[in-house]
Amino acid sequence: MYDANHLMTRLAGAGGRDRVFASRPGLEEMSYGTLFDGAGRIATVLAAAGLRPGDRVAAQVGKSLEAVQLYLGTVMAGGVFLPLNSAYTASEVAYFLADATPRVVVCDPGQADAIVPLAPEARVLTLAADGEGSLTDAAAGLPPMEEAVPRGANDLAAILYTSGTTGRSKGAMLSHENLASNSLVLRDLWRFTPDDVLIHALPIFHTHGLFVATNVALLSGCALHFLPHFDADAIIDALPFSTVLMGVPTFYTRLLDHPGLTREAAGNMRLFISGSAPLLVDTHEKWQARTGHRILERYGMTETNMNTSNPYEGERRPGTVGLPLPGVDLRVMDAGLEVKRGEIGVIEVRGPNVFRGYWNMPGKTAEELRPDGWFKTGDQGVVDADGYVTIVGREKDMVITGGFNVYPKEVETVIDSVPGVHESAVIGVPHPDLGEAVVAIVVADSPTVKEGDVAAALTGDLAGFKRPKRIVMCSDLPRNTMGKVQKKALRDDHAGLFES
């Protein structure tokens, strides 16, 4: 992505400026030419605001094509894009702005009064979800930047803050090579061409919606069916005119509840991709039975973009995240040594997709990013004899009970197979005798499913130390915007279960 001029030349060779980049419900289509002209005008605005190469542009805005133009315009102007979750409060945003010290901040018009005092050294501009605001007003009367500011492969293109669920949020520094190399690999691996139409219903403040979906579309010259958010009706309506859907597991579980999901409706689709959180085997099986398609699951994270993928052709194994991507090395480590296949350890990856470190955190960078390029993901996993990777949990989520290690995913898999159970989350809770006790938080499909039913079903499948000491029934599990279960919140909520 570091050569915007080269990108536009490539697109022109594939039909280029007149090709449809995106269609939006109720609005006119946007061509690639209009996309890049608007991005070029925004780049001119940013340069006029004093943006220099390497300066940050923070954006807390709603999802819109103008927000995509802001991303591209930042790159064209040589800046570093810093997308922020639109749900963050002003007090949460204050941390990011103080840490990243952006030159320009773009926010919703309704938030400007709260943001201005938080960024006294920055130029604050506005952009609403409908594309209106002081940013687009300023851009309307300006010429597009003629030539993108040259940037090198190792120059920063973006900073994405981790969710902070296990502590202070860390700003992952992503270079132009990180983004470009990963998007090119995914484009080729998933067989994207200019003939594709990708249903884009993901947020664009996250690596999945911004860098995977959008960058792969840009590099293939395909079109987006651009939805402001997940809408099951809108996705069902779009299926006959589209070829690919990228989603998170909740997309697929909610679509399975929709009566319009049929083999006929999905007949034009060639690929369904899932990521950002584990997909239940049950969801895989139900989706294939309903649509005739096998979901392709992959694995990535903020610091690395994508690391693995089930194959486009070949076996897509439910419960696994597939094989390492071309150019990505993956190993499983325990106590500083690589374990044998079939054994559990912490996944480490190395490749051109791996980030450059954490912004303003050299100590944390040294902890997690080795000098030889290996990154300790913190995800526990296992590689089978055929090279398929399965994620069993987070290293910080592992439960140590009475001196024994319990991997939550193993217990969750057994619980999720119990008739009437929808899903579960296994956590460790302080225990006066065991140090930690295994606790299962269970969501059932029916109120008739009780704790005793679940406990009885586990007796023959799990060693005694792995069985939950307490089973808590609930209506749903807390998740972040990308569908990941927030286990820290569950641990906090149930920390006093075994207090006397």
C-alpha positions as CSV (number, residue, x, y, z in Angstrom):
1,M,0.0,0.0,0.0
2,Y,3.0,2.3,0.3
3,D,2.9,3.4,-3.4
4,A,-0.6,4.8,-3.9
5,N,0.4,6.0,-7.4
6,H,1.4,2.5,-8.4
7,L,-1.8,1.1,-6.9
8,M,-3.9,3.5,-9.1
9,T,-1.9,2.6,-12.2
10,R,-2.6,-1.1,-11.5
11,L,-6.3,-0.5,-11.1
12,A,-6.4,1.5,-14.3
13,G,-4.9,-1.5,-16.1
14,A,-7.8,-3.6,-14.8
15,G,-10.5,-1.3,-15.9
16,G,-9.5,1.3,-13.3
17,R,-11.2,4.6,-12.7
18,D,-14.6,3.7,-14.1
19,R,-14.9,0.4,-12.2
20,V,-17.4,0.4,-9.4
21,F,-15.6,0.4,-6.1
22,A,-18.7,0.4,-3.8
23,S,-22.4,0.3,-3.8
24,R,-24.4,1.6,-0.8
25,P,-28.1,1.0,-0.1
26,G,-30.0,4.1,-1.1
27,L,-27.0,5.9,-2.5
28,E,-25.2,6.2,-5.8
29,E,-22.4,3.9,-6.6
30,M,-18.8,5.1,-6.1
31,S,-16.2,4.4,-8.8
32,Y,-12.5,3.8,-8.1
33,G,-11.8,7.2,-9.8
34,T,-14.2,9.0,-7.4
35,L,-12.7,7.1,-4.5
36,F,-9.2,8.2,-5.2
37,D,-10.1,11.7,-6.3
38,G,-11.8,12.2,-2.9
39,A,-8.9,10.6,-1.1
40,G,-6.5,13.0,-3.0
41,R,-8.5,16.0,-1.9
42,I,-8.5,14.9,1.7
43,A,-4.7,14.4,1.4
44,T,-4.5,18.0,0.3
45,V,-6.6,19.1,3.3
46,L,-4.3,17.1,5.6
47,A,-1.1,18.6,4.1
48,A,-2.6,22.1,4.5
49,A,-3.3,21.3,8.2
50,G,0.4,20.8,8.7
51,L,0.6,17.0,8.3
52,R,4.1,15.8,7.7
53,P,5.3,12.3,6.8
54,G,5.0,10.1,9.9
55,D,2.5,12.3,11.6
56,R,-0.6,10.6,13.0
57,V,-4.2,11.2,11.9
58,A,-6.7,9.9,14.5
59,A,-10.2,9.1,13.3
60,Q,-13.2,8.3,15.5
61,V,-15.9,8.4,12.9
62,G,-18.9,6.4,11.7
63,K,-18.5,3.9,8.9
64,S,-18.7,5.6,5.5
65,L,-16.9,5.6,2.2
66,E,-15.7,9.1,3.1
67,A,-14.0,7.4,6.1
68,V,-12.3,5.0,3.7
69,Q,-11.2,8.0,1.6
70,L,-9.8,9.5,4.9
71,Y,-7.7,6.3,5.4
72,L,-6.4,6.5,1.8
73,G,-5.9,10.2,2.0
74,T,-3.8,9.8,5.1
75,V,-1.6,7.3,3.4
76,M,-1.3,9.5,0.3
77,A,-0.2,12.4,2.5
78,G,2.5,10.3,4.1
79,G,0.6,10.1,7.4
80,V,0.0,7.3,9.9
81,F,-3.7,6.3,10.2
82,L,-5.0,5.8,13.7
83,P,-8.6,4.5,13.7
84,L,-10.5,4.5,16.9
85,N,-13.7,2.6,17.9
86,S,-16.6,4.9,17.5
87,A,-18.0,3.5,20.8
88,Y,-15.1,4.8,22.9
89,T,-16.1,7.5,25.4
90,A,-14.2,10.9,25.6
91,S,-12.3,9.7,28.6
92,E,-11.1,6.6,26.7
93,V,-10.2,8.6,23.7
94,A,-8.2,10.9,25.9
95,Y,-5.6,8.1,26.5
96,F,-5.1,7.4,22.8
97,L,-4.7,11.0,21.9
98,A,-2.3,11.7,24.7
99,D,-0.3,8.6,23.7
100,A,-0.2,9.0,19.9
101,T,-0.1,12.8,19.8
102,P,-1.8,13.1,16.4
103,R,-1.4,16.1,14.2
104,V,-5.0,15.9,13.0
105,V,-8.1,14.4,14.7
106,V,-11.2,13.7,12.8
107,C,-14.4,13.0,14.8
108,D,-18.2,13.0,14.5
109,P,-19.6,16.6,14.5
110,G,-21.5,15.8,17.7
111,Q,-18.3,14.9,19.5
112,A,-16.2,17.9,18.5
113,D,-16.8,19.9,21.7
114,A,-15.6,17.0,23.8
115,I,-12.6,16.2,21.6
116,V,-11.1,19.6,21.1
117,P,-9.9,20.0,24.7
118,L,-8.3,16.5,24.5
119,A,-6.1,17.4,21.6
120,P,-5.0,21.1,22.1
121,E,-2.0,20.7,19.7
122,A,-4.0,19.0,16.9
123,R,-6.3,20.3,14.1
124,V,-9.7,18.9,14.8
125,L,-12.0,18.2,11.8
126,T,-15.4,16.5,11.6
127,L,-16.9,13.8,9.5
128,A,-20.4,12.4,10.1
129,A,-21.6,8.9,9.0
130,D,-23.4,10.5,6.1
131,G,-20.1,11.9,4.8
132,E,-20.9,15.5,5.8
133,G,-18.5,17.6,8.0
134,S,-15.8,20.2,8.0
135,L,-13.3,17.6,6.5
136,T,-15.4,17.1,3.3
137,D,-16.4,20.7,3.2
138,A,-12.7,21.7,3.1
139,A,-11.9,19.0,0.6
140,A,-14.7,20.0,-1.8
141,G,-13.0,23.1,-3.1
142,L,-9.4,21.7,-3.4
143,P,-7.6,19.8,-6.1
144,P,-6.5,16.2,-5.4
145,M,-2.9,15.7,-4.4
146,E,-1.2,15.0,-7.6
147,E,1.5,12.6,-6.3
148,A,1.4,10.6,-3.1
149,V,4.2,11.3,-0.7
150,P,6.7,8.5,-1.2
151,R,7.0,6.1,1.7
152,G,9.3,3.1,2.2
153,A,8.3,-0.4,3.0
154,N,9.3,0.0,6.7
155,D,7.6,3.3,7.2
156,L,4.5,3.3,9.4
157,A,1.2,3.2,7.7
158,A,-1.1,2.7,10.8
159,I,-1.2,2.4,14.5
160,L,-4.0,0.1,15.9
161,Y,-4.6,0.0,19.6
162,T,-5.2,-3.4,21.1
163,S,-8.5,-3.7,23.0
164,G,-6.8,-3.5,26.4
165,T,-8.9,-6.3,27.9
166,T,-5.8,-7.5,29.9
167,G,-4.3,-4.2,30.7
168,R,-3.3,-0.9,29.2
169,S,-4.0,-0.6,25.5
170,K,-1.0,-1.0,23.3
171,G,-0.5,0.8,20.0
172,A,0.6,-1.8,17.4
173,M,2.8,-0.1,14.7
174,L,2.0,-1.4,11.3
175,S,4.3,-0.7,8.3
176,H,3.4,-0.3,4.7
177,E,5.0,-3.7,4.0
178,N,3.0,-5.3,6.8
179,L,-0.3,-4.2,5.2
180,A,0.7,-4.7,1.5
181,S,2.4,-8.1,1.8
182,N,-0.5,-9.6,3.8
183,S,-3.2,-8.2,1.5
184,L,-1.4,-9.5,-1.6
185,V,-1.1,-13.0,-0.1
186,L,-4.8,-13.0,0.9
187,R,-5.9,-11.7,-2.5
188,D,-4.1,-14.6,-4.2
189,L,-4.9,-17.3,-1.6
190,W,-8.6,-16.5,-1.6
191,R,-8.7,-16.0,-5.4
192,F,-10.0,-12.4,-5.5
193,T,-10.4,-10.9,-9.0
194,P,-12.0,-7.8,-10.4
195,D,-15.2,-9.8,-11.0
196,D,-15.8,-10.3,-7.2
197,V,-18.4,-8.4,-5.2
198,L,-17.5,-8.5,-1.4
199,I,-20.3,-7.9,1.1
200,H,-18.6,-5.5,3.6
201,A,-20.6,-5.3,6.8
202,L,-17.6,-5.1,9.2
203,P,-16.5,-2.0,11.2
204,I,-13.6,-0.1,9.7
205,F,-11.8,0.8,12.9
206,H,-10.5,-2.8,13.1
207,T,-7.9,-4.8,11.1
208,H,-10.6,-7.2,9.8
209,G,-12.8,-4.6,8.2
210,L,-10.2,-2.0,7.2
211,F,-7.1,-3.9,6.3
212,V,-8.3,-7.4,5.3
213,A,-11.6,-6.6,3.6
214,T,-10.8,-3.1,2.2
215,N,-7.2,-3.6,1.2
216,V,-7.9,-7.0,-0.4
217,A,-10.7,-5.3,-2.4
218,L,-8.4,-2.5,-3.5
219,L,-5.6,-4.8,-4.5
220,S,-7.9,-7.0,-6.5
221,G,-9.9,-4.2,-8.1
222,C,-13.2,-5.8,-7.0
223,A,-16.4,-4.1,-5.8
224,L,-17.8,-3.7,-2.3
225,H,-21.4,-4.0,-1.3
226,F,-20.9,-1.5,1.5
227,L,-23.2,-1.8,4.5
228,P,-23.0,0.6,7.5
229,H,-23.3,-2.3,9.9
230,F,-24.4,-5.9,10.2
231,D,-28.0,-6.3,8.9
232,A,-29.2,-9.8,8.3
233,D,-32.0,-8.7,5.9
234,A,-29.5,-6.6,3.9
235,I,-27.0,-9.4,3.6
236,I,-29.6,-11.9,2.5
237,D,-30.8,-9.4,-0.1
238,A,-27.2,-8.9,-1.3
239,L,-26.3,-12.6,-1.6
240,P,-27.6,-13.2,-5.1
241,F,-25.6,-10.2,-6.5
242,S,-22.4,-10.9,-4.5
243,T,-19.6,-13.5,-4.4
244,V,-17.8,-13.2,-1.0
245,L,-18.8,-12.4,2.6
246,M,-16.3,-11.7,5.3
247,G,-17.7,-11.9,8.8
248,V,-17.3,-12.8,12.4
249,P,-19.0,-15.8,14.0
250,T,-22.0,-13.8,15.2
251,F,-22.7,-13.0,11.5
252,Y,-23.1,-16.6,10.7
253,T,-25.1,-17.6,13.8
254,R,-27.6,-14.8,13.2
255,L,-27.9,-15.5,9.4
256,L,-28.6,-19.1,10.3
257,D,-31.7,-17.8,12.2
258,H,-32.9,-16.0,9.0
259,P,-35.5,-17.8,7.0
260,G,-34.1,-16.3,3.8
261,L,-30.8,-18.2,4.1
262,T,-31.1,-21.0,1.5
263,R,-29.0,-22.8,-1.0
264,E,-30.7,-20.8,-3.7
265,A,-30.0,-17.5,-2.0
266,A,-26.3,-18.4,-1.7
267,G,-26.1,-19.8,-5.2
268,N,-24.0,-17.0,-6.6
269,M,-21.6,-16.9,-3.7
270,R,-18.2,-18.6,-4.0
271,L,-16.7,-17.9,-0.5
272,F,-17.7,-17.3,3.1
273,I,-14.9,-16.2,5.4
274,S,-14.9,-16.0,9.2
275,G,-12.5,-14.7,11.7
276,S,-11.8,-12.4,14.7
277,A,-13.2,-15.1,17.1
278,P,-13.5,-18.9,17.1
279,L,-16.3,-20.4,15.1
280,L,-18.1,-23.3,16.7
281,V,-18.0,-26.6,14.8
282,D,-21.8,-26.7,15.1
283,T,-22.0,-23.5,13.2
284,H,-19.7,-24.9,10.5
285,E,-21.9,-28.0,10.1
286,K,-25.2,-26.1,10.1
287,W,-24.0,-23.6,7.5
288,Q,-22.8,-26.3,5.2
289,A,-26.1,-28.2,5.5
290,R,-28.1,-25.0,4.9
291,T,-26.1,-23.4,2.1
292,G,-23.9,-26.1,0.6
293,H,-20.8,-23.9,1.4
294,R,-18.0,-24.6,3.8
295,I,-17.0,-21.5,5.8
296,L,-13.3,-20.7,5.5
297,E,-11.9,-19.9,8.9
298,R,-8.6,-18.0,9.4
299,Y,-6.6,-16.6,12.2
300,G,-5.1,-13.1,12.7
301,M,-4.5,-10.4,15.3
302,T,-3.9,-6.7,15.5
303,E,-0.2,-7.0,15.6
304,T,0.2,-9.4,12.6
305,N,-2.9,-9.0,10.3
306,M,-3.6,-12.6,9.1
307,N,-1.3,-15.6,10.1
308,T,-3.2,-18.7,8.9
309,S,-6.1,-19.7,6.7
310,N,-7.9,-22.9,5.8
311,P,-7.3,-23.6,2.2
312,Y,-9.4,-22.2,-0.7
313,E,-9.1,-25.6,-2.3
314,G,-8.7,-28.6,-0.1
315,E,-10.0,-29.6,3.3
316,R,-11.4,-26.8,5.5
317,R,-11.3,-28.4,8.9
318,P,-14.0,-27.2,11.4
319,G,-12.4,-26.1,14.7
320,T,-9.1,-25.3,13.1
321,V,-7.8,-22.0,11.6
322,G,-6.0,-23.8,8.8
323,L,-2.4,-23.6,7.7
324,P,0.3,-20.8,8.0
325,L,0.0,-18.3,5.1
326,P,2.7,-18.3,2.4
327,G,5.7,-16.4,3.8
328,V,4.6,-16.8,7.4
329,D,6.5,-19.0,9.8
330,L,4.6,-20.5,12.8
331,R,5.9,-22.5,15.7
332,V,4.4,-23.6,19.1
333,M,6.7,-23.0,22.1
334,D,6.7,-24.1,25.8
335,A,9.4,-22.9,28.2
336,G,11.6,-21.6,25.4
337,L,11.5,-24.8,23.4
338,E,9.5,-25.8,20.3
339,V,7.1,-28.6,21.1
340,K,6.3,-31.6,19.0
341,R,3.3,-31.6,16.7
342,G,0.1,-32.5,18.7
343,E,1.4,-30.8,21.8
344,I,0.0,-27.5,23.2
345,G,2.1,-24.4,23.7
346,V,2.2,-20.7,22.8
347,I,2.0,-19.8,19.2
348,E,4.8,-17.6,17.7
349,V,4.8,-16.2,14.2
350,R,7.4,-14.5,12.0
351,G,7.0,-12.9,8.6
352,P,6.5,-9.7,6.7
353,N,3.1,-9.3,8.3
354,V,4.5,-9.0,11.8
355,F,4.3,-5.5,13.2
356,R,7.2,-3.2,14.1
357,G,6.5,-3.0,17.8
358,Y,4.3,-1.1,20.3
359,W,4.1,2.7,20.1
360,N,6.0,4.3,23.1
361,M,6.4,0.9,24.7
362,P,10.0,-0.4,24.1
363,G,9.9,-2.6,27.1
364,K,6.6,-4.3,26.1
365,T,8.0,-4.7,22.5
366,A,11.1,-6.4,23.8
367,E,8.9,-8.8,25.9
368,E,6.8,-10.0,23.0
369,L,8.8,-9.4,19.8
370,R,12.1,-11.3,19.7
371,P,15.2,-9.7,18.0
372,D,15.1,-12.4,15.3
373,G,11.5,-11.4,14.3
374,W,9.5,-14.1,16.2
375,F,6.4,-12.6,17.8
376,K,4.9,-14.3,20.9
377,T,1.1,-14.1,20.1
378,G,-0.1,-15.1,23.6
379,D,-2.5,-17.6,21.9
380,Q,-2.2,-21.2,23.0
381,G,-2.5,-23.6,20.1
382,V,-1.6,-27.0,18.7
383,V,-0.4,-28.0,15.2
384,D,-1.6,-31.4,14.0
385,A,0.2,-33.9,11.9
386,D,-1.0,-32.3,8.7
387,G,0.0,-28.7,9.7
388,Y,-3.5,-27.5,10.6
389,V,-3.5,-25.0,13.5
390,T,-6.1,-25.1,16.3
391,I,-6.3,-22.3,18.9
392,V,-7.1,-23.6,22.4
393,G,-7.2,-20.3,24.2
394,R,-5.2,-17.3,25.4
395,E,-2.0,-17.9,27.5
396,K,-3.5,-15.5,30.1
397,D,-6.8,-17.5,30.1
398,M,-5.2,-20.8,31.0
399,V,-6.4,-22.0,34.4
400,I,-3.9,-23.5,36.9
401,T,-5.9,-25.4,39.4
402,G,-4.2,-27.4,42.1
403,G,-1.0,-27.3,40.1
404,F,-2.6,-28.7,36.9
405,N,-3.0,-26.7,33.7
406,V,-6.5,-26.6,32.2
407,Y,-7.0,-25.3,28.7
408,P,-10.4,-23.6,28.5
409,K,-11.0,-24.5,24.8
410,E,-10.8,-28.2,25.6
411,V,-13.5,-27.9,28.3
412,E,-15.6,-25.5,26.2
413,T,-15.6,-28.0,23.3
414,V,-17.1,-30.7,25.5
415,I,-19.6,-28.4,27.1
416,D,-20.7,-27.0,23.7
417,S,-21.5,-30.6,22.6
418,V,-24.0,-31.1,25.4
419,P,-27.6,-31.2,23.9
420,G,-29.3,-27.9,24.6
421,V,-26.1,-25.9,25.2
422,H,-25.6,-22.9,22.8
423,E,-22.1,-21.9,23.9
424,S,-19.9,-21.6,26.9
425,A,-16.9,-19.8,28.3
426,V,-14.5,-21.4,30.8
427,I,-12.5,-19.2,33.2
428,G,-10.4,-19.5,36.3
429,V,-11.7,-18.0,39.5
430,P,-9.7,-17.5,42.8
431,H,-10.1,-20.5,45.1
432,P,-8.8,-20.8,48.7
433,D,-7.6,-24.3,48.3
434,L,-6.9,-24.8,44.6
435,G,-5.5,-21.4,43.8
436,E,-7.9,-21.2,40.8
437,A,-11.1,-23.2,40.2
438,V,-12.5,-24.0,36.8
439,V,-15.8,-22.2,36.3
440,A,-18.0,-22.6,33.2
441,I,-20.4,-19.8,32.1
442,V,-23.0,-21.5,29.9
443,V,-25.6,-20.1,27.5
444,A,-28.4,-22.7,26.9
445,D,-30.9,-22.8,24.0
446,S,-33.7,-23.7,26.4
447,P,-34.5,-22.8,30.1
448,T,-35.0,-26.5,30.8
449,V,-31.2,-27.0,30.6
450,K,-29.8,-26.8,34.1
451,E,-26.4,-26.8,35.7
452,G,-26.8,-30.4,36.8
453,D,-27.5,-31.5,33.2
454,V,-24.2,-30.0,32.0
455,A,-22.2,-31.4,34.9
456,A,-23.6,-34.9,34.4
457,A,-22.7,-34.8,30.7
458,L,-19.0,-34.0,31.5
459,T,-18.3,-36.9,33.9
460,G,-17.1,-39.4,31.3
461,D,-15.3,-36.9,29.0
462,L,-13.0,-34.9,31.3
463,A,-10.5,-35.7,34.0
464,G,-11.7,-34.6,37.4
465,F,-9.4,-31.6,37.7
466,K,-10.7,-30.2,34.4
467,R,-14.4,-30.4,35.3
468,P,-15.9,-27.1,36.4
469,K,-16.3,-26.6,40.1
470,R,-19.2,-24.3,39.4
471,I,-21.5,-24.0,36.4
472,V,-23.2,-20.6,35.9
473,M,-26.1,-20.3,33.5
474,C,-26.6,-17.0,31.8
475,S,-28.5,-15.5,28.8
476,D,-25.4,-14.4,26.8
477,L,-21.7,-13.9,27.0
478,P,-20.1,-10.4,27.0
479,R,-18.3,-9.7,23.7
480,N,-16.3,-6.9,22.1
481,T,-17.3,-5.3,18.8
482,M,-15.6,-8.1,16.8
483,G,-17.4,-10.9,18.7
484,K,-14.7,-12.0,21.0
485,V,-15.8,-13.2,24.4
486,Q,-14.5,-10.9,27.1
487,K,-13.1,-13.4,29.6
488,K,-11.6,-10.7,31.8
489,A,-15.0,-9.2,32.3
490,L,-16.3,-12.7,33.3
491,R,-13.4,-13.2,35.7
492,D,-14.1,-9.9,37.3
493,D,-17.8,-10.6,37.6
494,H,-17.3,-14.0,39.2
495,A,-14.2,-13.3,41.3
496,G,-16.0,-13.8,44.6
497,L,-17.7,-17.1,43.8
498,F,-15.6,-19.1,46.3
499,E,-15.2,-16.5,49.0
500,S,-16.3,-17.8,52.4
